């Protein structure tokens, strides 16, 4: 698909229909009526199912249909797509599937661990052979407090795998298959079904403390049963790649050779050349909504990462003023790396129980940085179970509407 100019894209938004639903166009208040809002169901599972490759749980991630909508309309194959807050890599994976070059950045090292391996799809036979070659030491020293999550045999397997991956990484010998195993295992550490290593616990996008898990076990009258970690990793791997077409596999392999991943503060990404990015699609961290060490301690333990050290690096502003100042610095950097005619699709929502709409702050921030605001897209649809899991309810806390502020560098 040929990328659209600003005028053509706005025309496309106005004429967009899903069934009989037409786009509602109206001035955005209280932004003085200068900017228009475009309200419709622009990206939804009703239009296209997302790739199975996205099925990696991560807190506060948007649907793959969102970045695809902008990538298809505003870029061409070979253009560079960027996400400064990459998270689980939704924008990056979707862009790679479509044959676009990618740059990812996230100060959280788990982002790279969960994203980069999915650009390098392993052969199932080679994956199975590697898993069978990793020895489990039944007498290995285990973390006893983790027995509230795992059967002793399961924990021995997890610990043996952890030690194997640490040794491979420290020796510089970790290869693409090891990285894939690390990615899948990290995602399977804890969850609420038999597809995870743990007994029933919170969904896999966060981990409760051992103390809280004891309470869950007592309330549910449960004890951790044995889970075969090799079988789970292999099963999940097959699920992730089952729907990939030959063309998508070829795109992923080709894009993987030039993909760039950084763990910088999004306000300072000096490795990215000026005027080099065609489209940024991202969603920033909102106000003090994620407690990194508490949510990620188990994933960090498995990957030999200091959760507290990473948590200190991650900015979690408590006020709108502080958040706005940080976002202004981010936008100044985005303006530098975006080339003329390039775009930024910045997804935000509502905070403080729906009292504050962040798009009202992002519009002036983006324009101060030098961008032209082309409008605000409001994707009108009901929240999913996934959204409700991480604390999002209509007229409650967290994000309340799916809004994207659209900017262009003229």
N, C-alpha and C positions, 0 to 999 in steps of 0.2 A: 504494500500500500504506500502511495506517495504522501509524504507529510504535507499537512495543510498550512497555509499562511494564517496569520491572525484573523483576517477577515473571513476566510473560508471556514476556519474552525468555529468561530462564533456563529456563523450561518448554520453550520452543521448542528451545533448545540440547540439552536432555536427550532430547527426542523426535526430534531430527533424524536422518534416515537417508539414506544414499546407496546405493541398491540394497538390499543386506541388511546393510550396515555400520551398526551403531548407535553412538551416542555413548558413549564410555567416560568415566565420571565417577569421579574419585578425588581424595583430598586431595593438595595440593601440598606436597611436602617440599623443603627444610627450613623451610618457613614455618609450622611448628607445626601443620599440618593444619587451620588456620582457614579457608583458602581452597581452593576446589575447582577442579580442572582439568577441562576438557571437551575430549576428544580425538576428532577425527573428520576427515573430509575435507570441511571446511565450504565452502571456496572452491577451485574447480578448473576447468580447461578442460573437464573432462568434463560439467560442469553447463551452462556457457555460454561460448561463444567471446567473447573481448574484442573491442572495436571496433578496426577498422583504424587509427583515429585515434591509438591509443596507440603505434604502431610507430615510436617515436623512441628510439634507443639512449641509455642513461644508466647510469652505474655504480651498482650496489647498489640497484636499484629493485624494489619488490614488484609482484606481478601485479595487474592491474585488478580481478580477481574479489574480491580482499581488501577494498578499500574499498567495492565495490558491495554485498557481503554486509551490512556494517554500515549503509550508507546506506539500503538498502531496508528494513531491519528497524527502524531506530531514528530515522528522520526521515520527514518528509512533504514534498511539493513546496512550495517556497518557504522551507524552513528554510535556515539558513546552515551551511555545511560549511567547516572550516578545516584547513589543514596548515601547521604552523610550520617544517617541513623539507621544502619542496615538491618539491625535486629536479626530475625531468622533468615533474612535474605530474600524476601518475597519479590521485591523489585528486581533484584539481581538475577534470580532464577528465571523470572518471567521474561526479562530482557534477553537473557542468553538463549532461552527456548525460541525466541523470535529472531535470533541471529544478530543481536546488537552487542557491541562491545560494552564491557561493564567495569565500573569502579565502585568499590564498596568501602565504606568507612564506618567503624563503630568502636568506641572506646572500650566496649566489652569484648574481651577476647573470645568469649563463647560464640559470638556472631560468626567469626571466621571458621571456627571449628564446625559449626552447624551448616555453613553455606558452601564453602569452597569444595568439599568432597562431592557435592551434588552436581558439580560441573564435570566430574570425572567418573562416569558410570562404570563400575567394575563388571566383569563377567561373573555370573553367579557361580560357575564351576571353580573359578580362581578364588572367589570369596569363601566358598565352602572349604576348599583345600586349606586356606590360611587359617580359618577358624579351627579346623581339626588339628592344625599343627601347634596351636597355642596350648601349652600344657597347664593344667590346673593342679596346684599343690594343695592337697587336702589338709596338710599340716601348717599351712601358711598363717602368719600372724594376722588376725582380723581386728577391725574396730568393733569392740563388743557392743557399743551403743547402737550400732547399725542393725543389730539383730531384731530390733523392733520393726524393721522394714523387711528384712530378708531371712529366709531359711539359712541355716549355717552353711549348707552345701552351696547354695546360691551365692552367698557372700564370699565364700572361698573362690568361686569362679570369677566373680566381679573383681575381687582383690588381685587375683592372678592376672586377669586381663589388664587391670590398671597398671600393675607393675611392669608387664610386658610393654605396654604403650609408652610408659615413662622412659623405660630403658631404650626403646627404639628412637624416641624423640631426642633424648639427651645424647645419643651416639650419632645423631644425624642420619639414621637409617630408616626413619619412618617413610613408607612409600604411600602410594595412592590407595592401596587396599587397606593398609593400616589406618589411614585417615578416614576412610569410609566406615570401618568398624568403630572407630572412636566416635564418629558422628552419630551413628545409629545407637550405640550403647549409651551415649550421653542422653539421648532422647528417650531411652527405655528404662532409665534408672528407677523412676517412680511414677505411679499412675493408678488408675482405678479400674483396671481390667486385667485379664490373664495375659494380655499382650505386653505387660511390663514385668520387670524383674521383681518388683515389690508386692507385698500384700496390699490390699485396698488402702489408698491414701488420697491426698488431694490430686487434682489433675496435673499432668506432667509439666505444666508451665511454671510451677513453683514447688518448693519442698517445705513441708512443715518441720518443726524441730522434733527431736527424738521424744521429748516430753509430750508434745501434742500428739505424736503418733501412738504413744502408749494409751492416751485417752481414747483415741479412735479405735484402737484394738479392743480396749475394754468395753466400750460402748457397743461395738459390733460383735463382741465375743469371738474374735478372730485371732488366729496365730498364723505367722508367715508360713506358707507351704513352699515346697521346692519348685523353682522355675528353672528350666534349662536355658541358660543365657545364649548358648550357641544357636539353638533352635529359634529363639525369639529374634535374635539379630538377623538370621537368615530369612525368616518369615517377613519381618518388617522390610528388609531390603527388597524382597520380591514385590511387596506391595508398593514401594516407592517408585519402582521402575516399570511396573506392569503396563502402564498406559502410554509409555513413550513411543513415539513414531520413529522411524528410521531417520527422517529429516531432523527431528528434534535431537536425537542422539548425536547426529553429525554436527548440528549447531552447537550443542554443549561442548563437544570435544574441541571444536575450532575456537570457540570463545574462551575456553579454559587456558589456551596457550598465551593469551594476552590479558586475561583478567587480573585486576589489581585490587589488593585488599590491604587496608590500612587500619590501625587502631589509634587514631589521633583524636584530639579534641576537634570537633567539627568546625571550630572557629579558626583553626590553623592547619591547613592541609597543603603545605608548601610543595609536596611531591606532585601535586596535580597541576598541570600546566595551565596558564591563563588562556581563556577563550578556546577551551578544548571540549567542553561538554555540551551536547545538544539538549538533553532533558534530564532534570532532576525530579524524581518522584520519591517523596519521603513523608514520614510522620514523626515529629519531634517528641521527646519526652515531655509530658505535661507536668503539672505542679505536684511535686512530692508524692507521686503515686506508686513508685516502686522502691521497695527496700531491698537493695541488691544483695547484701550478705545473707539476709534472712531467706530470700526467695531462691538463691542460687548456691547455697552452701554445699549441697550434695553434688551438683554438677561440677562445681569448682574442686571439691575433694577428688572426684574421679579423674579430673584433668590436671591435678597437681597445681592448681591456681589459688592464690591467696585472695579469698573473697573480700576480706576487709580492705586489702590494698586497692582492689578494683573499685570497691564501693566508694572509697575516698576520692577516686578520680572522676566518678560520675557525678555530674552536677544535678542536684534535685532542688531547684528553687522553690521557696515557700510562698513567694508573693508574685503577683502579676508584674510588678515593676522590675523585679530581678529577672524574671523569665523573659520579659520583653528586651531588656538590655542584652541578655545572652543571645536571643534570636536575632537582634540587629547585627551583632558581630558575625553570626552564622551567615546572614544574608549578604553582608559585605563580601565575605569569602565566596559565596555562591555567585555573586555578580562577577567577581574576578574570573572564575573558572568557566563561566557560561559564555559561549560565543554569540555574536550578533545573530539575532533571530532565534536564539535558543530559549528554552522554557523551564519554568519551575512549577511543579504541581505540589502544593504544600498542604497536606491533610491535617486538619485540626478539628477540634470538637468543642464541647462545653465542659466547664468545670464548676466547682462550688455549687453542686446540685442544680446545674442548669442556669445559674444566675449570670455566668460570664461566658460569652461566646468568643473563643480565641481568634476567630477570623477577623473580628473587629480590631484586634491589636496587630495581627499579621499584615493586613493591607497597608497601613501607614509605614510599618517597618520595612516591607519590601520596596515601597516607593522611595523611602528615604535612601535605601541602599542603591537606588538607580533603576530598578525595574519598573515596567509599566504593568499595572494590574489590569488584566483582561476580564475579570469577573470572578464570581464565586459559584462553584458547582455544588449543589446540595443533592446528595443521593438519598432519595426518600425510600426507606424500606425498614422492615422490622429487624430488631436485633436477633442474632442467632444464639443458640445455646452457648457457643464458645464465648460470646461477649458477656453473657450473664455469669459464666463461670468466674471471670476475673473481676467481678464487682460492678458490671455495667447494667443498670436497669433504667428504663424510661423514667425521667424525672427523679433520678437518684444521683449517685455519685459517678465520677468518671466521665467519659465522653457520652454525649446524649444524641448528637447528630453527626452524620458522616459528611463533612464539608471539605472541599478542596479549594484553596485560593490559588488562582492561576495567574502567573506572571510571565512576561516576556521581556527579554533584553533587546531593545531596539538598536 
